[in-house]
Amino acid sequence: MENQVENKNLKKEKSKNHSLRGAVIGLSIATAILGATSLGFGIAYGVVQSKSNEYSVQLESVYKRNYYDLVDNVNNADMKISKLLASSNEDYQAKMLGEISEAAKDMQANIASLPLTNDNIVMSVRFINQMSGYTSVLEEKIAKGGTLTEDDKKTLNELHDSLTDMKSYLNDMSRKINAGYSILDASTRMNGEYDDFSLDLSGIKSSDTDYPSMIYDGPFSDSVVNQKVIGLTGKEVSKEEAYKKVDQSFKNISNLMFEGETNGKFNTYNFSLQNSDGQNLYVQVTKQGGNILTVNGNVDSDVQNIDLTQAEKIALDFAKNNGIKNAGVVWFEELNSHAYFNITPKQDGIILYPDLVKVKVDLEHGIVIGYDAISFFTNHTNRNLGSANVNIDEIKHNIDSSFNIIGSRLVLAPLDYNRQVLCYEVICERNGATYYFYFNAQNGKQENILKVVETEDSSKLM
């Protein structure tokens, strides 16, 4: 989707550059009469200035990417320690320890790629290095038949607390960057012995402000298991047929424009539309089958004219009209007059998480303003799911007694190494937090744990 927006902007930029080139040519003809020397100097200065500005933009982009990668890796390690501490399964503990160690190594690389005065954040760098080494040692300990002692768990809890502090500060600084803070500018402003960016980042463990997280969530919301598209069926449709599909799928359209084609993992026709309520949406339709693949729009509103039950029907009907059959809602969220639904099809009563579809509904006007069926059309097929060989009561017995079990169901879960595994999903609560445990229904092995994280903007499963 980001590539489509970039293509739109690129087209506009090319048009703007074309006009600019025309202006430069006209200026060159006029000023050539006055003197070639002045013209040559002026053009040379303009090229140098342009290249300098372009380089600065690119460098700022690189710094921001490395910073956001650091934030992601800290958040990732923080959540994996939380999962580790919630598990009593040694294989799963070893897996989490290995992933935490790898995340810490990635943090080291991220920090090394930022314009920092190294000795100004030496304590944070040392902490990350120690975390990588310590979790790697514990992973090896379990691999050799050992177990985590109470002292090990105490140290892991302390690591978790330190990571939480670090995460809070980094996420707070992310908000400043999103609001216009420039890493490049700050790194070139000296304040005594250190630059401003190094000084700003030196408070990495001083804040406890939480960071609003993504709102499209629920179990396995970002999983795309197969790289090869296997879920598209039907003949290839024409641009006119795709146009008609969009026109029929949205109400009160006042302007519908074709924005070009995309050829990649999915070959699509792309459209932009505006309706009589002033909403602007960008829609992709697959060439094969003529199904709506994505819808993107952002509508600010504080008015709610329909309730969640009505919104759910709108979301399910929209998905059904786009090839998502025998599906139901497995996760929902209401926020700022918008409703978010995660929808999955079922086979033999089993939830197919790899085929998940995400829908966003505007509660003021009752229309779909966000839609993502990429996972569905990547993965959906009729599967041989097998049957559970382990009783659910045996599974529940393996969950620590400190958890309160509130529900369970059979699901197809997308896991690491592109595995799709029939699992029992067991929903539990402990200390006010909700956890989702996933146990292999064939052999009872614990495969994954997801924890619901409450944030300022929503809840998120990690």
ROTI-453254 format. One record per residue (C-alpha): x, y, z; chain. Coordinates in steps of 0.05 Angstrom, whole numbers. Each point is the difference from the previous one (the first is absolute). Example, Ala and Ser with C-alpha at 12.3 -4.5 7.8 and 13.67 -1.06 7.14 Angstrom:
<recs>
<rec <246, -90, 156>, 'A'>
<rec <27, 69, -13>, 'A'>
</recs>
This chain:
<recs>
<rec <0, 0, 0>, 'A'>
<rec <57, 47, 17>, 'A'>
<rec <29, -13, -69>, 'A'>
<rec <-65, 23, -32>, 'A'>
<rec <0, 66, 38>, 'A'>
<rec <73, 9, -19>, 'A'>
<rec <-18, -12, -73>, 'A'>
<rec <-54, 52, 3>, 'A'>
<rec <47, 50, 31>, 'A'>
<rec <53, -18, -51>, 'A'>
<rec <-48, 15, -57>, 'A'>
<rec <-15, 68, 30>, 'A'>
<rec <74, 12, 11>, 'A'>
<rec <16, -17, -72>, 'A'>
<rec <-53, 49, -23>, 'A'>
<rec <28, 54, 45>, 'A'>
<rec <71, -15, -24>, 'A'>
<rec <-23, 5, -72>, 'A'>
<rec <-27, 69, 13>, 'A'>
<rec <63, 19, 36>, 'A'>
<rec <44, -23, -58>, 'A'>
<rec <-41, 43, -47>, 'A'>
<rec <10, 60, 45>, 'A'>
<rec <75, -12, 3>, 'A'>
<rec <5, -5, -76>, 'A'>
<rec <-38, 65, -9>, 'A'>
<rec <44, 34, 51>, 'A'>
<rec <63, -26, -34>, 'A'>
<rec <-21, 29, -68>, 'A'>
<rec <-15, 68, 31>, 'A'>
<rec <62, 6, 43>, 'A'>
<rec <47, -26, -55>, 'A'>
<rec <-10, 67, -34>, 'A'>
<rec <25, 35, 63>, 'A'>
<rec <61, -44, 13>, 'A'>
<rec <19, -73, -1>, 'A'>
<rec <47, 7, 59>, 'A'>
<rec <-54, 22, 49>, 'A'>
<rec <-47, -54, -25>, 'A'>
<rec <52, -54, 9>, 'A'>
<rec <15, 21, 72>, 'A'>
<rec <-73, 4, 17>, 'A'>
<rec <-16, -69, -26>, 'A'>
<rec <61, -31, 33>, 'A'>
<rec <-20, 30, 68>, 'A'>
<rec <-71, -25, -8>, 'A'>
<rec <24, -71, -16>, 'A'>
<rec <46, -1, 60>, 'A'>
<rec <-54, 27, 46>, 'A'>
<rec <-50, -51, -27>, 'A'>
<rec <48, -58, 10>, 'A'>
<rec <16, 24, 70>, 'A'>
<rec <-74, 3, 19>, 'A'>
<rec <-12, -68, -31>, 'A'>
<rec <57, -31, 39>, 'A'>
<rec <-26, 30, 65>, 'A'>
<rec <-69, -28, -12>, 'A'>
<rec <29, -69, -15>, 'A'>
<rec <45, 1, 62>, 'A'>
<rec <-58, 21, 45>, 'A'>
<rec <-41, -57, -28>, 'A'>
<rec <56, -50, 15>, 'A'>
<rec <7, 26, 72>, 'A'>
<rec <-75, -4, 11>, 'A'>
<rec <-4, -71, -28>, 'A'>
<rec <56, -23, 47>, 'A'>
<rec <-33, 35, 59>, 'A'>
<rec <-68, -32, -14>, 'A'>
<rec <33, -68, -8>, 'A'>
<rec <32, 10, 68>, 'A'>
<rec <-69, 16, 30>, 'A'>
<rec <-30, -62, -33>, 'A'>
<rec <56, -45, 26>, 'A'>
<rec <-6, 27, 71>, 'A'>
<rec <-76, -9, -1>, 'A'>
<rec <10, -70, -29>, 'A'>
<rec <50, -21, 54>, 'A'>
<rec <-44, 30, 55>, 'A'>
<rec <-59, -41, -23>, 'A'>
<rec <39, -64, -9>, 'A'>
<rec <27, 4, 71>, 'A'>
<rec <-72, 9, 23>, 'A'>
<rec <-20, -63, -38>, 'A'>
<rec <61, -37, 27>, 'A'>
<rec <-19, 16, 71>, 'A'>
<rec <-72, -23, -13>, 'A'>
<rec <22, -69, -26>, 'A'>
<rec <19, -63, 38>, 'A'>
<rec <16, -39, -64>, 'A'>
<rec <76, -8, -6>, 'A'>
<rec <0, -5, -77>, 'A'>
<rec <-39, 64, -5>, 'A'>
<rec <44, 35, 52>, 'A'>
<rec <62, -19, -40>, 'A'>
<rec <-32, 26, -64>, 'A'>
<rec <-17, 67, 33>, 'A'>
<rec <70, 6, 30>, 'A'>
<rec <32, -10, -68>, 'A'>
<rec <-46, 52, -32>, 'A'>
<rec <14, 51, 56>, 'A'>
<rec <75, -9, -10>, 'A'>
<rec <-8, 11, -75>, 'A'>
<rec <-43, 62, 12>, 'A'>
<rec <55, 28, 46>, 'A'>
<rec <52, -10, -55>, 'A'>
<rec <-45, 37, -48>, 'A'>
<rec <-5, 57, 51>, 'A'>
<rec <76, 4, 1>, 'A'>
<rec <1, 8, -75>, 'A'>
<rec <-55, 52, 2>, 'A'>
<rec <37, 43, 51>, 'A'>
<rec <65, -6, -39>, 'A'>
<rec <-36, 29, -60>, 'A'>
<rec <-23, 63, 36>, 'A'>
<rec <40, 65, 5>, 'A'>
<rec <16, -8, 74>, 'A'>
<rec <58, 19, 44>, 'A'>
<rec <12, -71, 25>, 'A'>
<rec <23, 14, 72>, 'A'>
<rec <-63, 41, 12>, 'A'>
<rec <-45, -62, 0>, 'A'>
<rec <51, -50, 23>, 'A'>
<rec <-44, -27, 56>, 'A'>
<rec <-57, -16, -48>, 'A'>
<rec <47, -33, -50>, 'A'>
<rec <31, -42, 56>, 'A'>
<rec <-69, -21, 24>, 'A'>
<rec <-19, -23, -71>, 'A'>
<rec <66, -38, -7>, 'A'>
<rec <-10, -35, 67>, 'A'>
<rec <-72, -18, -17>, 'A'>
<rec <22, -33, -65>, 'A'>
<rec <54, -40, 36>, 'A'>
<rec <-42, -20, 60>, 'A'>
<rec <-60, -25, -40>, 'A'>
<rec <46, -39, -46>, 'A'>
<rec <32, -35, 60>, 'A'>
<rec <-69, -18, 28>, 'A'>
<rec <-22, -27, -67>, 'A'>
<rec <62, -45, -1>, 'A'>
<rec <-14, -21, 71>, 'A'>
<rec <-70, -25, -18>, 'A'>
<rec <27, -34, -63>, 'A'>
<rec <46, -41, 44>, 'A'>
<rec <-58, -24, 44>, 'A'>
<rec <0, 54, 53>, 'A'>
<rec <-57, 43, 24>, 'A'>
<rec <-11, 73, 20>, 'A'>
<rec <13, 10, 74>, 'A'>
<rec <-36, 51, 43>, 'A'>
<rec <62, 44, -3>, 'A'>
<rec <-2, -5, -77>, 'A'>
<rec <-73, 22, 0>, 'A'>
<rec <15, 57, 48>, 'A'>
<rec <55, 25, -46>, 'A'>
<rec <-46, -7, -60>, 'A'>
<rec <-53, 41, 36>, 'A'>
<rec <52, 54, 13>, 'A'>
<rec <19, -1, -74>, 'A'>
<rec <-74, 7, -17>, 'A'>
<rec <-7, 61, 46>, 'A'>
<rec <61, 33, -31>, 'A'>
<rec <-24, -14, -71>, 'A'>
<rec <-69, 28, 17>, 'A'>
<rec <33, 65, 24>, 'A'>
<rec <43, 3, -63>, 'A'>
<rec <-60, -15, -44>, 'A'>
<rec <-41, 56, 32>, 'A'>
<rec <54, 52, -11>, 'A'>
<rec <14, -21, -72>, 'A'>
<rec <-74, -1, -17>, 'A'>
<rec <-9, 69, 30>, 'A'>
<rec <57, 26, -43>, 'A'>
<rec <-33, -33, -61>, 'A'>
<rec <-59, 47, 10>, 'A'>
<rec <47, 59, -4>, 'A'>
<rec <31, -27, -64>, 'A'>
<rec <-70, -10, -29>, 'A'>
<rec <-15, 72, 18>, 'A'>
<rec <60, 27, -39>, 'A'>
<rec <62, -11, 43>, 'A'>
<rec <60, -8, -47>, 'A'>
<rec <54, -50, 21>, 'A'>
<rec <49, 30, -51>, 'A'>
<rec <-10, 72, 23>, 'A'>
<rec <5, -20, 74>, 'A'>
<rec <64, -40, -13>, 'A'>
<rec <34, 62, -31>, 'A'>
<rec <-17, 47, 58>, 'A'>
<rec <54, -3, 53>, 'A'>
<rec <-18, 12, 73>, 'A'>
<rec <66, 1, 35>, 'A'>
<rec <36, -66, -10>, 'A'>
<rec <-59, -37, -30>, 'A'>
<rec <-49, 11, -57>, 'A'>
<rec <-74, 10, 15>, 'A'>
<rec <-23, -67, -27>, 'A'>
<rec <49, -38, 45>, 'A'>
<rec <-22, 42, 59>, 'A'>
<rec <-74, -13, -16>, 'A'>
<rec <12, -75, -5>, 'A'>
<rec <42, -2, 64>, 'A'>
<rec <-65, 2, 41>, 'A'>
<rec <-18, -68, -31>, 'A'>
<rec <-22, -29, 68>, 'A'>
<rec <-31, 62, 31>, 'A'>
<rec <-71, 0, -25>, 'A'>
<rec <-61, -43, 14>, 'A'>
<rec <-46, 29, -52>, 'A'>
<rec <-34, -54, -41>, 'A'>
<rec <-4, 1, -75>, 'A'>
<rec <-64, -8, -40>, 'A'>
<rec <4, -62, -43>, 'A'>
<rec <-33, -27, -63>, 'A'>
<rec <-75, -11, 0>, 'A'>
<rec <-8, -54, -52>, 'A'>
<rec <14, -59, 44>, 'A'>
<rec <-24, -65, 29>, 'A'>
<rec <33, -69, -4>, 'A'>
<rec <48, -6, -59>, 'A'>
<rec <-24, 64, -32>, 'A'>
<rec <64, 12, -38>, 'A'>
<rec <13, -70, -24>, 'A'>
<rec <9, -16, -74>, 'A'>
<rec <22, -72, 0>, 'A'>
<rec <8, -17, -74>, 'A'>
<rec <41, 44, -45>, 'A'>
<rec <-33, -30, -61>, 'A'>
<rec <-71, 23, -12>, 'A'>
<rec <-47, -60, 2>, 'A'>
<rec <-66, 32, 20>, 'A'>
<rec <-20, 35, -65>, 'A'>
<rec <-48, -35, -47>, 'A'>
<rec <-39, 20, -62>, 'A'>
<rec <15, 32, -66>, 'A'>
<rec <37, 66, -10>, 'A'>
<rec <-46, 60, 0>, 'A'>
<rec <6, 64, -41>, 'A'>
<rec <12, 69, 27>, 'A'>
<rec <-73, 16, -14>, 'A'>
<rec <-24, -60, 39>, 'A'>
<rec <44, 20, 59>, 'A'>
<rec <-27, 71, -4>, 'A'>
<rec <-71, -28, 3>, 'A'>
<rec <19, -43, 61>, 'A'>
<rec <23, 61, 39>, 'A'>
<rec <-60, 40, -22>, 'A'>
<rec <-47, -54, 26>, 'A'>
<rec <38, -10, 65>, 'A'>
<rec <-5, 71, 27>, 'A'>
<rec <-59, 46, 7>, 'A'>
<rec <-7, 74, -16>, 'A'>
<rec <61, 3, -45>, 'A'>
<rec <8, 70, -29>, 'A'>
<rec <66, -11, -36>, 'A'>
<rec <34, -65, -20>, 'A'>
<rec <68, 2, -35>, 'A'>
<rec <44, -54, -29>, 'A'>
<rec <71, 8, 28>, 'A'>
<rec <39, -52, -39>, 'A'>
<rec <21, -72, 8>, 'A'>
<rec <48, -38, 45>, 'A'>
<rec <37, -63, -21>, 'A'>
<rec <34, -37, 56>, 'A'>
<rec <-20, -54, 50>, 'A'>
<rec <-71, 22, -16>, 'A'>
<rec <-18, 31, -66>, 'A'>
<rec <-52, 54, 13>, 'A'>
<rec <-40, 57, -29>, 'A'>
<rec <4, 61, 45>, 'A'>
<rec <-54, 52, 12>, 'A'>
<rec <-12, 62, 42>, 'A'>
<rec <-69, 22, 19>, 'A'>
<rec <-36, 56, 36>, 'A'>
<rec <-71, -6, 26>, 'A'>
<rec <-53, 51, 16>, 'A'>
<rec <21, -2, 73>, 'A'>
<rec <68, 27, -19>, 'A'>
<rec <37, -65, 14>, 'A'>
<rec <61, -17, -44>, 'A'>
<rec <18, -74, -10>, 'A'>
<rec <53, -37, -40>, 'A'>
<rec <-22, -69, -25>, 'A'>
<rec <38, -58, -32>, 'A'>
<rec <-37, -54, -40>, 'A'>
<rec <34, -65, -20>, 'A'>
<rec <5, -12, -75>, 'A'>
<rec <-13, -74, 11>, 'A'>
<rec <-70, -9, 26>, 'A'>
<rec <-16, 74, 8>, 'A'>
<rec <0, 0, 76>, 'A'>
<rec <14, 61, 43>, 'A'>
<rec <68, -12, 32>, 'A'>
<rec <11, 63, 42>, 'A'>
<rec <-37, 64, 18>, 'A'>
<rec <36, 58, 34>, 'A'>
<rec <-31, 63, 28>, 'A'>
<rec <4, 43, 62>, 'A'>
<rec <-63, 35, 23>, 'A'>
<rec <1, 42, 63>, 'A'>
<rec <-66, -1, 37>, 'A'>
<rec <-29, 3, 70>, 'A'>
<rec <-71, -18, -21>, 'A'>
<rec <-29, -69, 7>, 'A'>
<rec <-65, -15, -38>, 'A'>
<rec <3, -76, -1>, 'A'>
<rec <18, -51, 54>, 'A'>
<rec <51, -57, -1>, 'A'>
<rec <-53, -51, -20>, 'A'>
<rec <-17, 40, -62>, 'A'>
<rec <73, 13, -15>, 'A'>
<rec <15, -75, 6>, 'A'>
<rec <-53, -16, -52>, 'A'>
<rec <28, 53, -47>, 'A'>
<rec <70, -29, 8>, 'A'>
<rec <-23, -73, -11>, 'A'>
<rec <-43, 19, -60>, 'A'>
<rec <57, 38, -32>, 'A'>
<rec <47, -59, 10>, 'A'>
<rec <-52, -49, -27>, 'A'>
<rec <-11, 41, -62>, 'A'>
<rec <75, -5, -12>, 'A'>
<rec <8, -74, 4>, 'A'>
<rec <7, -12, 76>, 'A'>
<rec <-51, -55, 12>, 'A'>
<rec <-20, -36, 65>, 'A'>
<rec <36, 51, 42>, 'A'>
<rec <-9, 30, 69>, 'A'>
<rec <29, 54, 45>, 'A'>
<rec <56, -24, 45>, 'A'>
<rec <23, 68, 27>, 'A'>
<rec <-30, 70, 3>, 'A'>
<rec <19, 68, 25>, 'A'>
<rec <-38, 67, 4>, 'A'>
<rec <40, 64, -1>, 'A'>
<rec <-16, 72, -18>, 'A'>
<rec <-66, -15, -36>, 'A'>
<rec <33, -55, -40>, 'A'>
<rec <-10, -75, 8>, 'A'>
<rec <55, -50, -17>, 'A'>
<rec <-15, -73, -15>, 'A'>
<rec <45, -60, -12>, 'A'>
<rec <-39, -51, -41>, 'A'>
<rec <21, -72, -15>, 'A'>
<rec <-33, -55, -40>, 'A'>
<rec <-12, -67, 33>, 'A'>
<rec <8, -71, -26>, 'A'>
<rec <-35, -56, 38>, 'A'>
<rec <-11, 51, 56>, 'A'>
<rec <75, 14, 6>, 'A'>
<rec <23, 73, -3>, 'A'>
<rec <50, 11, -57>, 'A'>
<rec <46, 55, 27>, 'A'>
<rec <46, -1, -62>, 'A'>
<rec <-59, 25, -41>, 'A'>
<rec <-16, 59, 45>, 'A'>
<rec <-34, 63, -29>, 'A'>
<rec <1, 68, 33>, 'A'>
<rec <-58, 50, -7>, 'A'>
<rec <-8, 71, 26>, 'A'>
<rec <-70, 31, 1>, 'A'>
<rec <-18, 74, 9>, 'A'>
<rec <-54, 2, 54>, 'A'>
<rec <-25, 68, -22>, 'A'>
<rec <-17, -17, -73>, 'A'>
<rec <-2, -76, 4>, 'A'>
<rec <50, -16, -55>, 'A'>
<rec <64, -39, -6>, 'A'>
<rec <61, 47, 1>, 'A'>
<rec <54, -52, 11>, 'A'>
<rec <8, -71, -26>, 'A'>
<rec <58, -49, -7>, 'A'>
<rec <-11, -69, -32>, 'A'>
<rec <73, -12, -18>, 'A'>
<rec <8, -59, 48>, 'A'>
<rec <-65, -32, -24>, 'A'>
<rec <16, 3, -74>, 'A'>
<rec <72, -22, 14>, 'A'>
<rec <-18, -61, 42>, 'A'>
<rec <-72, -22, -9>, 'A'>
<rec <-12, -71, -26>, 'A'>
<rec <-38, -62, 21>, 'A'>
<rec <45, -35, 50>, 'A'>
<rec <8, -69, 31>, 'A'>
<rec <-2, 23, 72>, 'A'>
<rec <1, -68, 34>, 'A'>
<rec <-28, -8, 70>, 'A'>
<rec <22, 13, 71>, 'A'>
<rec <37, -59, 34>, 'A'>
<rec <5, 35, 67>, 'A'>
<rec <-58, 13, 47>, 'A'>
<rec <-13, 73, 19>, 'A'>
<rec <0, -18, 74>, 'A'>
<rec <71, -26, -7>, 'A'>
<rec <20, 66, -33>, 'A'>
<rec <-31, 42, 55>, 'A'>
<rec <37, -41, 52>, 'A'>
<rec <66, 25, -30>, 'A'>
<rec <-17, 73, 14>, 'A'>
<rec <26, 29, 65>, 'A'>
<rec <-54, 3, 54>, 'A'>
<rec <11, 75, 8>, 'A'>
<rec <-38, 10, -66>, 'A'>
<rec <-75, 2, -2>, 'A'>
<rec <-25, -36, -62>, 'A'>
<rec <-58, 35, -33>, 'A'>
<rec <-8, -37, -66>, 'A'>
<rec <30, -47, -52>, 'A'>
<rec <-10, -19, -73>, 'A'>
<rec <33, -36, -58>, 'A'>
<rec <37, 44, -50>, 'A'>
<rec <49, -5, -57>, 'A'>
<rec <58, 43, 24>, 'A'>
<rec <55, 29, -45>, 'A'>
<rec <66, -12, 36>, 'A'>
<rec <74, 8, -13>, 'A'>
<rec <34, -30, -61>, 'A'>
<rec <-65, 8, -40>, 'A'>
<rec <-35, -55, 39>, 'A'>
<rec <-75, -4, 5>, 'A'>
<rec <-18, -42, 61>, 'A'>
<rec <-66, -24, 28>, 'A'>
<rec <1, 28, 71>, 'A'>
<rec <-42, 8, 61>, 'A'>
<rec <-6, 75, 15>, 'A'>
<rec <-10, 9, 75>, 'A'>
<rec <-19, 69, 24>, 'A'>
<rec <23, 16, 71>, 'A'>
<rec <5, 58, 49>, 'A'>
<rec <51, 16, 53>, 'A'>
<rec <12, 64, 40>, 'A'>
<rec <-49, 39, -44>, 'A'>
<rec <35, -21, -66>, 'A'>
<rec <-27, -46, -53>, 'A'>
<rec <42, -55, -32>, 'A'>
<rec <-12, -46, -59>, 'A'>
<rec <36, -68, 5>, 'A'>
<rec <9, -44, -61>, 'A'>
<rec <11, -75, 8>, 'A'>
<rec <10, -49, -57>, 'A'>
<rec <-63, -41, -4>, 'A'>
<rec <38, -60, -27>, 'A'>
<rec <54, -7, 54>, 'A'>
<rec <-18, 50, 55>, 'A'>
<rec <64, 41, -10>, 'A'>
<rec <-4, 74, 18>, 'A'>
<rec <10, 39, -64>, 'A'>
<rec <-11, 73, 17>, 'A'>
<rec <-26, 51, 51>, 'A'>
<rec <-32, 66, -18>, 'A'>
<rec <-12, 54, 52>, 'A'>
<rec <-51, 57, -6>, 'A'>
<rec <34, 67, 13>, 'A'>
<rec <-45, 57, 18>, 'A'>
<rec <23, 67, -29>, 'A'>
<rec <-26, 71, -4>, 'A'>
<rec <-31, -12, -68>, 'A'>
<rec <-21, -73, 2>, 'A'>
<rec <18, -70, 22>, 'A'>
<rec <52, -40, -36>, 'A'>
<rec <18, -73, -2>, 'A'>
<rec <75, -18, 0>, 'A'>
</recs>
